[in-house]
Amino acid sequence: MILSGGKNSRLFCKSVSFLHQMVFKMLFDIWSI
């Protein structure tokens, strides 16, 4: 899906997904202890 935002929206989506991955990883690490 191509958004009219172009590069900025794609970069934003990438950073958001990256943050989500980090948060989930931290949560899993905390839960596994």
C-alpha positions in Angstrom: 0.0 0.0 0.0 1.5 3.3 -1.1 0.6 6.3 1.1 0.6 9.9 -0.2 3.0 10.7 2.7 5.8 8.9 0.7 9.1 8.4 2.5 8.1 10.0 5.8 5.1 7.7 6.4 7.1 4.7 5.5 9.9 5.7 7.8 7.4 6.4 10.6 5.8 3.0 10.1 9.2 1.3 10.3 10.2 3.2 13.5 6.9 2.4 15.1 7.1 -1.3 14.3 10.7 -1.3 15.6 9.6 0.2 18.9 6.8 -2.3 19.2 9.3 -5.2 18.7 11.6 -3.8 21.4 8.7 -3.3 23.8 7.4 -6.8 23.2 10.9 -8.2 23.6 11.3 -6.4 27.0 7.9 -7.7 28.1 8.8 -11.3 27.2 12.1 -11.0 29.0 10.4 -9.7 32.2 7.7 -12.4 32.0 10.2 -15.2 31.5 12.2 -14.3 34.6 
